[in-house]
Amino acid sequence: MPFKTLKTLICATSLACASLLPMAAHAETKQQFNLAWTIYAGWMPWKYADESGIMKKWADKYGIEVKITQINDYVESINQFTAGQFDAVVLTSMDALSIPAAGGVDSTALIVGDYSNGNDGMVMKDSADLKTLKGQKVNLVELSVSHYLLAHALDSVGLSERDVEVVNTSDADIVGAFASKDVRNVVTWNPLLDEVAATPGSHRVFDSSQIPGHIKDLTLTNTRTLADNPAFGKAVVGAWYEVMGIIASDTEEGAKARAFLGKASGTDQAGYESQLKGMKMFWTPKDSLVFIESPEALSAMDSVRQFSFAHGLLGENAANADFIGIAMPKGKLLGDADNVKLRFDTTYMQMANDGKL
């Protein structure tokens, strides 16, 4: 899973938003839109949508233009979306809450694409017993979904974060750190996870398949922009699920698409397909709807917001986890109804499911 949030970046983002919110608050009907994405197996399909012409086909259908842009820095892409420079961005639900929502930007999860189902995990050296972590150091990207996964791993054996020492380590340094004799425990995401787990004497002791639905990937859009431009929502969702159908298919076209995305992400078809196995992909709009409307999805989002508050990710004004409202499907709400900043709106996914796009 790509690099996630850091508190300093959230603070910087909040300041940027404060100066640019008037622009975002006065969205209007327009014909040109921008979507930002970063490299990760679950977001790579946007590259295929762009280069195959599928996004253009759907945009033309609704008389609009959708530009798809790859951004190398994951957090920077979210910061730019939050500041109003992009109309949509790909990110995890935790980052949707802790950056745009915490920065005061009302956003909508237009597409729920997948959740990590083994692609994030914890690896220990010379021990397969999580209980032996007590008193040890754990290297990870602090205040990220790796940190979130650690909290659940510890809780699974009756420990807490107070029982370990978290060592903030860049994702670029994780593999090298684990190769040293002094680092014994790391939490990271693929492809880094598979690399450290291949180290002799290492044990993968906990992964995201044990907290299904908690680390979910979204295509997020500005709520006002979507409300003023339903054609944008229809075109983006239509293009996404057409691409999903191709990538999931056992056809020559599907194989070529997976090979294309493998090469684009620095691997090959087999490598990309291996990464997909560590995810629960929602290949159809029905898959997305069944998950996000489930009690499990509600419970997972509640867990994410509780962790985010406990670690200061909801902003300085948050007195409790209810500070930011999260609107879930079927009228369910987490947090403050008067401060809803993150919405899981199934309108467009339902239209795709019903064949009405």
C-alpha positions in Angstrom: 0.0 0.0 0.0 1.4 3.4 -0.9 2.8 5.9 1.6 0.0 7.2 3.8 -0.4 10.2 6.2 2.0 12.1 8.4 0.7 14.6 10.9 3.0 17.4 9.7 1.6 16.9 6.2 -1.9 17.0 7.4 -1.2 20.3 9.2 0.3 21.8 6.0 -2.7 20.5 4.0 -5.2 22.1 6.4 -3.4 25.5 6.0 -3.5 25.1 2.2 -7.2 24.3 2.4 -8.0 27.2 4.5 -6.7 29.6 1.8 -8.4 27.7 -1.1 -11.7 26.6 0.4 -13.7 29.4 -1.1 -12.8 28.1 -4.6 -13.8 24.6 -3.7 -17.0 25.8 -2.0 -18.2 27.5 -5.2 -17.9 24.6 -7.6 -20.0 25.0 -10.8 -21.0 23.2 -14.0 -17.9 22.7 -16.2 -16.7 20.5 -19.0 -13.1 19.7 -18.1 -12.1 17.6 -15.1 -8.8 16.3 -13.6 -8.3 13.0 -11.8 -5.0 12.1 -10.1 -3.6 8.7 -9.4 -0.5 7.1 -8.0 1.1 3.6 -8.6 -0.5 0.8 -6.7 -2.1 -2.4 -8.0 -5.7 -1.2 -7.2 -5.2 2.2 -8.8 -3.2 1.1 -11.9 -6.5 0.6 -13.8 -6.8 4.3 -14.2 -3.7 4.2 -16.5 -5.4 1.6 -18.6 -8.6 3.6 -18.7 -6.6 6.6 -20.0 -4.3 4.9 -22.5 -6.9 2.5 -23.9 -9.3 5.3 -24.7 -12.0 4.0 -22.4 -12.1 7.1 -20.3 -12.3 9.3 -23.4 -15.2 7.2 -24.7 -17.2 7.7 -21.6 -16.3 11.3 -21.3 -17.4 11.9 -24.9 -20.7 10.2 -24.1 -21.4 12.9 -21.6 -19.9 15.8 -23.5 -17.0 16.4 -21.1 -13.2 15.9 -20.9 -11.5 13.9 -18.1 -7.7 14.3 -17.8 -6.0 11.4 -15.9 -2.7 12.4 -14.4 -0.1 10.2 -12.6 1.5 11.8 -9.6 4.6 10.2 -8.2 4.1 11.4 -4.6 1.0 9.8 -3.1 0.6 12.3 -0.3 1.2 15.2 -2.6 -1.6 14.0 -4.9 -4.0 14.1 -1.9 -2.7 17.5 -0.9 -3.3 18.9 -4.4 -6.8 17.4 -4.4 -7.6 18.9 -1.0 -6.4 22.3 -2.3 -8.7 22.1 -5.3 -6.2 21.3 -8.0 -7.8 18.0 -8.9 -11.5 17.0 -9.0 -10.8 13.4 -8.0 -8.0 11.4 -6.5 -7.2 7.8 -5.4 -6.5 7.1 -1.8 -7.3 4.9 1.2 -10.3 5.6 3.4 -8.1 6.5 6.3 -6.3 9.1 4.3 -9.6 10.4 2.9 -10.6 11.0 6.5 -7.3 12.4 7.8 -6.4 14.8 5.0 -9.3 16.3 3.0 -11.9 15.6 5.6 -9.7 16.8 8.5 -8.7 19.8 6.3 -12.4 20.8 6.0 -13.0 19.6 2.5 -16.3 17.8 1.9 -15.6 14.8 -0.3 -17.4 11.8 -1.7 -16.2 8.3 -2.3 -17.4 7.8 -5.8 -15.9 4.4 -6.2 -15.0 1.8 -3.6 -12.5 -0.3 -5.6 -11.1 -2.9 -3.2 -9.6 -3.5 0.2 -6.2 -4.9 1.1 -6.5 -8.6 1.8 -2.9 -9.5 2.5 -1.0 -6.8 0.8 -0.2 -5.1 4.1 1.5 -7.0 6.8 3.9 -7.5 9.7 7.2 -9.5 9.5 9.3 -10.6 12.5 12.8 -12.1 12.6 13.4 -15.4 14.4 10.0 -15.5 16.0 6.4 -16.2 14.8 4.9 -15.2 18.2 3.4 -11.8 18.3 3.4 -11.9 22.1 7.2 -11.7 22.0 6.9 -8.2 20.6 6.5 -6.7 24.1 9.4 -4.3 24.8 10.7 -4.5 21.2 11.0 -1.9 18.5 8.8 -1.9 15.4 9.8 -0.1 12.2 7.1 1.4 10.0 5.8 4.5 8.4 4.3 6.3 11.5 0.7 7.4 11.4 0.1 5.3 8.3 -2.1 2.3 7.6 1.0 0.2 8.6 0.7 1.9 12.0 -3.0 1.1 12.0 -2.3 -2.5 11.2 0.2 -2.8 14.0 -2.4 -1.6 16.5 -4.7 -4.4 15.4 -1.9 -7.0 15.4 -1.0 -6.1 19.0 -4.6 -6.1 20.1 -5.0 -9.6 18.7 -2.7 -10.9 21.4 -3.7 -8.6 24.3 -0.9 -6.0 23.8 -1.1 -2.3 22.9 1.1 0.3 21.4 2.4 1.1 24.9 4.0 -2.3 24.9 6.3 -1.5 21.9 8.4 1.3 20.5 7.4 2.5 17.1 10.4 3.7 15.0 9.3 5.9 12.1 10.9 4.6 8.9 10.4 5.7 5.4 8.9 3.1 3.0 12.0 3.7 0.9 14.2 2.5 3.8 12.1 -0.4 5.2 13.8 -3.2 3.1 17.3 -2.0 3.9 16.5 -1.5 7.6 15.1 -5.1 7.9 18.3 -6.4 6.3 20.4 -4.9 9.2 20.9 -7.0 12.3 19.4 -4.3 14.6 15.9 -4.2 13.0 13.8 -7.2 13.9 10.2 -6.2 13.2 8.7 -4.2 10.4 5.2 -3.4 9.1 4.8 -2.5 5.4 2.9 -3.1 2.2 3.6 -4.9 -1.1 5.8 -5.2 -3.0 8.0 -4.4 0.0 6.2 -6.8 2.2 7.0 -9.8 0.0 10.6 -8.7 -0.2 11.2 -8.5 3.6 9.2 -11.7 4.1 11.6 -13.6 1.8 14.5 -12.8 4.2 15.8 -16.1 5.8 14.6 -16.5 9.4 11.6 -14.1 8.9 7.9 -14.8 9.7 4.9 -13.0 8.4 2.9 -12.9 11.6 -0.1 -10.7 10.8 -1.5 -9.2 7.6 -4.5 -7.2 6.4 -6.5 -10.4 5.5 -7.1 -10.6 9.3 -8.8 -7.2 9.3 -10.8 -7.5 6.1 -12.4 -4.2 4.8 -10.3 -1.9 7.0 -7.7 -0.8 4.5 -10.0 0.1 1.5 -9.1 2.0 -1.6 -11.3 4.7 -3.0 -11.7 7.1 -5.9 -12.7 10.3 -4.1 -14.2 13.4 -5.6 -15.1 16.9 -4.3 -18.8 16.6 -3.1 -19.8 20.0 -4.5 -18.1 19.3 -7.8 -20.0 16.0 -8.1 -23.3 17.6 -7.2 -22.9 20.3 -9.8 -21.6 17.9 -12.4 -23.3 14.5 -12.4 -22.0 13.8 -15.9 -18.5 13.6 -14.3 -19.7 11.0 -11.8 -21.4 9.0 -14.6 -18.4 9.0 -16.9 -15.8 8.1 -14.3 -17.8 5.3 -12.8 -18.8 4.0 -16.2 -15.2 3.9 -17.4 -13.9 2.3 -14.2 -16.3 -0.7 -14.3 -15.7 -1.2 -18.0 -12.0 -1.5 -17.2 -12.7 -3.8 -14.3 -14.6 -6.1 -16.6 -11.6 -6.3 -18.9 -8.9 -6.8 -16.3 -10.9 -9.5 -14.5 -11.7 -11.4 -17.7 -10.1 -14.7 -18.7 -9.6 -13.4 -22.2 -6.7 -12.4 -24.5 -7.8 -8.8 -23.9 -7.7 -9.3 -20.2 -4.3 -10.9 -20.2 -2.9 -8.0 -22.4 -4.4 -5.5 -19.9 -2.8 -7.2 -16.9 0.5 -7.4 -18.8 0.3 -3.7 -19.7 -0.4 -2.8 -16.1 2.4 -5.1 -14.8 4.9 -3.4 -17.0 3.7 0.0 -16.1 4.1 -0.7 -12.4 7.6 -2.1 -12.8 6.9 -5.8 -12.9 5.2 -8.1 -15.5 1.8 -9.8 -15.9 2.6 -12.5 -13.3 3.8 -9.9 -10.9 0.8 -7.7 -11.3 -1.6 -10.7 -10.9 0.3 -11.7 -7.7 -0.3 -8.2 -6.3 -4.0 -8.5 -7.2 -4.2 -11.7 -5.1 -3.4 -9.7 -2.0 -6.4 -7.6 -2.5 -10.2 -8.1 -2.5 -11.0 -6.4 -5.8 -14.6 -5.3 -6.4 -14.7 -6.2 -10.1 -18.4 -5.3 -10.5 -20.5 -2.5 -9.1 -22.5 -5.1 -7.3 -19.4 -6.2 -5.5 -18.7 -2.7 -4.4 -22.3 -2.1 -3.2 -22.5 -5.4 -1.2 -19.3 -4.5 0.7 -19.8 -0.8 1.4 -23.4 -1.3 2.5 -22.5 -4.1 4.9 -22.3 -3.8 8.7 -18.6 -4.9 8.4 -17.8 -1.8 6.3 -19.5 0.4 8.9 -17.6 -1.3 11.7 -14.3 -1.0 9.9 -14.8 2.8 9.2 -15.6 3.3 12.9 -12.3 1.6 13.8 -10.4 3.8 11.4 -11.9 7.0 12.8 -11.2 5.9 16.4 -7.6 5.3 15.5 -7.3 8.5 13.6 -8.6 10.5 16.6 -6.4 8.7 19.1 -3.4 9.7 17.0 -4.3 13.3 16.4 -5.2 12.9 12.8 -8.6 14.6 12.9 -7.2 18.1 13.5 -6.5 20.3 16.6 -10.2 21.1 17.1 -11.3 17.5 17.4 -12.4 16.8 20.9 -13.4 13.2 20.1 -13.8 10.8 17.2 -17.3 12.2 16.5 -15.8 15.6 15.4 -16.0 14.7 11.7 -19.2 13.2 10.3 -18.9 10.3 7.9 -22.1 9.5 5.9 -22.3 5.8 5.2 -24.8 4.2 2.8 -28.5 3.7 3.7 -28.6 6.7 5.9 -26.1 5.5 8.4 -23.9 8.1 10.1 -20.7 8.1 12.1 -19.9 11.3 14.0 -21.3 14.8 13.7 -24.3 15.2 11.4 -23.5 18.9 11.2 -19.9 18.4 10.1 -20.1 15.7 7.5 -16.9 15.8 5.4 -16.7 12.3 4.1 -19.5 10.6 2.2 -19.9 7.1 0.8 -22.5 7.8 -1.8 -23.6 4.7 -3.8 -25.7 6.6 -6.3 -23.4 6.2 -9.3 -22.2 2.7 -8.4 -25.9 1.7 -8.2 -26.6 3.3 -11.6 -23.7 1.2 -13.0 -25.2 -1.9 -11.4 -28.6 -1.1 -12.9 -27.2 -0.5 -16.4 -28.4 3.1 -16.2 -25.1 4.9 -17.1 
